[in-house]
Amino acid sequence: MLSCPPDASPCRSKRLRPDGWRRVGRGSPGADGRDPVAVDDLACMFEFCAAYAVGVLESFDVTAFLRGLAGAVIRAGANLGGVVIAQNRDRERDREQAKRGRERADRELRIAAANRLRAPHLSSPRLLVLMLVAVALMSCVGTGRGPGGVRTPAIVTGDGAITVASFDFSENVLLAEIYAQALEANGFEVKRGLDLGARELVEPALERGLVEFVPEYLGTALEFVTRGTATATSDVKATHRGLAEAFRGRGIVVLASAAAQDANALAVTAQTAADHDLRTISDLIPVARELALGGPPECPDRPLCLPGLQGTYGLEFESFQGLDASGPLTAAALASGQVDVALLFTTDGDIRTNGFIVLEDDRGLQPAENVTPVVRREIVDAYGSRFTKVVNDVSAMLTTDELTEMNRRVDLGEETQKVAAAWLRSNDLVQEDPPTGT
């Protein structure tokens, strides 16, 4: 180990320790016990080498000079190697911590979604119990007496009401509220299971009868239910037929799709678009490794999200950050630069509010995503055309522009129930403010 000569060190002001050329208080030991070397410490070393060389030359001992210089260079190289190794270890540790963070966030999301089953808007305590004993659910269907004395199935929730559920993002909560209010205005008893969680929770709950009505999105639903074995396309009719077929053996009926659709989209800030000349998703290919992607925690497992971007476009981002489903966290992260690219929904009001740039899906990854109610067959059999007409009438009036505007109003703080009621009135689907149910 080199040592600083007490009589003529040019580095005395650096407060060096006697055991080497490392500055006091700088760095932390790596896995091999070696302190990383700071840049200024190397400068100090070379200052000493220069002084050492002068002394050697004065005594004309060239051999000693070269030996000392070679030793200093070798030790500096070894220490620099230690820095590189330590940095690589740090990067690996950071990647592992990020992976664990995503997994922890996903677990927390699922736990939170499950806890919502205890919430007041799902008043029957049997719902949580039935979720935990799902294996026996399909044998729990009996018969009961419905409206007007008609024999109807006693749905496993056991309360005689239609339980309308939604995923855990504001637009889907809004859609569920619109359909729920329309049904209530036409004499149906409705209970709400709003903001339940991700599709991974809600779809099994629908299949097992814990909830009975969900406003779905055509292409994503088909890809999810078939686990990617059926390919959703931009053809609305073909994708609708595929979803109906996929649900047929599961006791679920797919009702008419609305004209309104809400697809996944990649968005960037105007500054990022200008910096990298981004107009299409393909434009991300040469720069993706420098950019962080943000989106819902389940994105790495969804075929139309990160796997689809990798398969269709070959995109490999520098990192992924799990946020929310096109909600305020994602919008804030994109606007602040916490992430460079974000997965947002095309009807998200934050896109217009923040001036985000939506990149064109030039290779056609995203399929038709029309809003499409999916309902337990027992409900359709019980109430027939009186029920389906109410639902289909709502779907027939719903457009993408109107849905985008309603999202914007909710994002600005208007109550979801009031926005839903105003839209129903404006389209003559209800005559007065319908009750908001339980």
CORDA-V964243 format. One record per helix or strand of 3 or more residues. SS is the DSSP state (helix for helix, strand for strand). FROM is the first residue (numbers start at 1). TO is the last residue. If there is no record, write none. Layout:
SS FROM TO
SS FROM TO
This chain:
helix 12 14
helix 39 58
helix 62 118
helix 126 132
helix 134 139
strand 142 145
helix 147 149
strand 151 154
strand 162 167
helix 170 185
strand 190 197
helix 199 207
strand 213 217
helix 218 225
helix 236 248
strand 252 261
strand 264 268
helix 270 276
helix 281 284
helix 288 290
strand 292 295
helix 297 301
helix 306 313
strand 319 322
helix 328 336
strand 341 345
helix 349 354
strand 370 376
helix 377 397
helix 400 411
helix 416 426
